[in-house]
């Protein structure tokens, strides 16, 4: 049974509390993590524990490694930027969330994949990642299920990577570029 405390009273009650000693409901995931996050506001030690746990989790993420690497990769930026510049106008006036795909856009997605395949192989090699594991992680990565972190992923490279494996993300990226071009 949950306690119905106003949020301010709840936060005050956690001051000085040990999050590891707080009771949580069996089988409910995330309560302990939420308690640690809230208690970290009051405890420098817990804050550092939280940051260390986040850093360890993120260091193991192939998607994170690739996205961060791409922020400084000029070859990748040139290839992706050139493709977007050349083809964004074909996505003008489209709704990125309509769920429809046109044959022309599907063909452009395949062209995008072909263009980036060698670049992605190079990056995976530079990062010493297992290619199959990296692509599986990328294909299964869902940004909407990621919890907020102190060091969020850069949206541009993440969208470009997701656009490689998923048509809907490719379309979203291209529609956004088309809208950007119209605004200029």
VEXLUM-956009 format. One record per atom (N, C-alpha, C): residue in one letter; y, x, z. Coordinates in steps of 0.2 Angstrom, whole numbers, plus 5000, padded with zeros to 4 digits. Last residue first. Example, Ala and Ser with C-alpha at 12.3 -4.5 7.8 and 13.67 -1.06 7.14 Angstrom:
2
s498950645035/s499550685036/s500050645039/a497250665039/a497850625039/a498450665039/
//
This chain:
184
x514250744784/x514650804782/x515150784777/x513350634785/x513950644790/x514450704788/x512450664776/x512850604775/x513450614779/x511650764782/x512050774776/x512550724774/x511150684793/x511650744794/x512050764788/x510250604786/x510850574790/x511350634791/x509350704782/x509750664777/x510350634780/x508850754794/x509250794790/x509650754784/x508250634798/x508750664802/x509250704798/x507250624788/x507750574788/x508350594793/x506550744791/x506850734785/x507450684785/x506050714804/x506450774803/x506850764796/x505250594801/x505850594806/x506350654805/x504350654792/x504750604790/x505350594794/x503650734801/x503950764795/x504450714793/x503150644810/x503650694813/x504050724807/x502250574801/x502850544804/x503350584807/x501350684798/x501850654793/x502350614796/x500950824806/x501050754807/x501550724802/x501050964805/x500350934806/x500350854806/x502350994802/x501851024798/x501150994799/x503050924812/x503150904805/x502550934800/x502851014823/x502550944822/x502550914815/x503751114818/x503051124819/x502651064819/x504951044818/x504751084812/x503951094812/x505051014831/x505050964826/x504750984820/x505151134837/x504651094839/x504551034834/x506351184832/x505751214830/x505151174832/x507251084838/x507251104831/x506551134829/x507151084852/x506951024848/x506851044840/x506451194863/x506951184858/x506751134853/x505851134878/x505651164872/x506251144867/x506651164894/x506351124889/x506251164883/x506451224909/x506551254902/x506251214897/x506151134918/x506751174919/x506951214913/x505550984911/x505451044914/x506151084915/x504850814911/x505450864911/x505250924914/x503250804904/x503650794909/x504250834908/x502750734888/x502850794892/x503350774898/x502550624880/x502150634887/x502250694891/x503250654869/x503450594873/x503050594880/x502650754862/x503250764866/x503450714871/x501050794861/x501450734861/x502050744865/x499850884853/x500450884857/x500850824856/x498850894844/x498750844850/x499350844854/x499250984835/x499150924832/x499050874838/x499351104843/x499951074840/x499851004838/x498051124847/x498551104852/x499251074849/x497551144835/x497251084838/x497851074844/x498151264832/x498251204827/x498051144831/x497751354842/x498451334841/x498551274837/x496351354839/x496551324846/x497351304845/x496351414827/x496051344828/x496351314834/x496951544830/x497251494825/x496951424826/x497351614845/x496751584841/x497051534836/x498751724845/x498451654847/x497851644843/x499651834844/x498951844846/x498651774849/x500851814838/x500851794845/x500151804848/x500651854825/x501051894829/x501051874837/x499751754821/x499451814822/x499951864826/x500651644821/x500051644826/x499751714827/x501451694811/x501751684818/x501151684823/x500551694800/x500951754802/x501151744809/x500251554799/x499751604800/x500051674803/x501551504796/x501251484802/x500651534804/x501751554783/x502151574789/x501851564795/x500651494776/x500651564777/x501151594783/x501151354778/x500451384780/x500451454781/x502251314772/x502351344779/x501651374781/x501951264760/x502451314760/x502451354767/x501051164763/x500851224759/x501251284759/x501851074770/x501251114773/x501051174769/x502751044760/x502951074766/x502351114769/x501850974751/x502151034749/x502451074755/x501450874759/x500950914757/x501250984755/x502750804760/x502450834766/x501850884764/x502850774746/x503350824749/x503050854756/x501850674745/x501750734741/x502250794744/x502450584754/x501750614756/x501650674752/x503550554746/x503650584752/x502950614755/x502950494735/x503350554734/x503450584741/x502250384741/x501850434738/x502350494737/x502950334756/x502950334749/x502550394746/x502450254771/x502550314767/x502550304760/x503050164786/x502850164779/x502950234776/x503550164798/x502850164798/x502650174790/x504950164802/x504650104799/x503950104798/x505650264808/x505150234812/x504850174809/x506650314800/x506050364801/x505550324805/x507150224786/x507150224793/x506550264795/x508250294773/x507650274776/x507650264783/x509450344768/x509350274768/x508650244771/x508650484761/x509250454762/x509150374763/x507650564756/x507550524762/x508150484765/x508150654747/x507550604745/x507450554751/x508950744753/x509250684749/x508750634747/x508050844757/x508350794762/x508650734759/x507650944749/x507350884748/x507650824753/x508351064751/x508251044744/x507950974743/x508551074764/x509151074760/x508951044753/x507151094768/x507551034770/x508151024766/x506851214762/x506551154760/x506951094762/x507751304769/x507851294761/x507451234759/x507351294782/x508051264780/x508051254773/x506051344781/x506151274783/x506851254780/x506351474776/x505951434773/x506051364774/x507351524786/x507451524779/x507051474775/x506551514798/x507151474797/x507351464790/x505551604795/x505351534796/x506051494795/x506351724795/x505951704789/x505751624790/x506951724808/x507351714802/x506951694796/x506551674823/x506151694817/x506551674811/x506951624835/x507251684833/x506951714826/x506251504837/x507051504838/x507351564835/x504951534836/x505251514830/x506051514831/x504551564849/x504551614845/x504951594838/x504551434854/x505051484857/x505151544852/x503551374847/x504151344847/x504751394849/x502451454851/x502651454844/x503351434844/x502351434865/x502451504863/x502751504856/x502151294865/x502751324868/x502951394866/x500851294860/x501451254856/x502151284859/x500151364869/x500251384862/x500751354859/x500351384886/x500451334880/x500551364874/x500451474896/x499751464893/x499851414887/x501651464901/x501451534898/x500851524894/x501751344907/x502051354901/x501851414897/x501051364919/x500851314914/x501051324907/x501851464924/x501151484923/x500851434918/x503051394926/x503051454922/x502351474920/x502651294935/x502851274929/x502851334924/x502351384946/x501851334943/x502051314936/x503651434948/x503051474947/x502551444944/x504351314952/x504551354946/x504051404944/x503751284964/x503751234958/x503851274951/x504051394972/x503351374970/x503251334964/x505451384972/x505151444969/x504351424967/x505451264979/x505751264973/x505451324969/x504851304991/x504551254987/x504851254980/x505951394995/x505251414994/x504851364990/x507051304997/x507051364992/x506351384990/x507051134999/x506751205001/x506751254996/x507551024994/x507751045001/x507551115003/x507051004982/x507751004982/x508051024989/x505751004984/x506051074981/x506751064982/x505450874987/x505550924992/x505850984990/x505350834973/x505850804978/x505950854983/x504250904969/x504850914965/x505450884970/x503250864978/x503450934978/x504150944975/x503150734974/x503350754981/x503550824981/x502650744961/x503250714963/x503550734969/x501350804964/x501850844960/x502550814961/x500850694971/x500950764975/x501450804971/x500750604961/x501150594967/x501350654971/x499950634950/x500750644950/x501050634956/x498750514950/x498950574948/x499750584948/x497750434961/x498350424958/x498650494956/x496550454968/x496450444961/x497150434957/x497150404983/x496650434980/x496650414972/x498950424987/x498350374986/x497850414982/x499450544999/x499450514993/x498850464992/x500450605013/x499850565010/x499950535003/x500950775014/x501150705013/x500550665010/x500750905015/x500450865020/x500650785019/x501350965004/x500650965004/x500350925010/x502750945007/x502450905002/x501650905002/x503350935023/x502950985019/x502550935014/x505150895025/x504450875025/x504050935021/x506450915025/x506050965029/x505350945029/x506750755019/x507050825021/x506650855026/x506150635017/x505850695015/x506150765017/x507150545021/x506450545025/x506050615023/x508050555011/x508250575018/x507550585022/x507350485001/x507550555000/x507750585007/x507250355006/x506650395005/x506850465004/x508550315007/x508150325013/x507550365012/x508850314993/x509250364998/x508850375004/x507950204989/x507950274987/x508250324991/x507350105002/x507850114997/x507850194995/x505550085003/x506150115005/x506650115000/x504150015004/x504749995001/x505350025004/x502650105002/x503250085007/x503850065002/x501150034996/x501750074995/x502250055000/x499450045000/x500050005000/x500650045000/
//
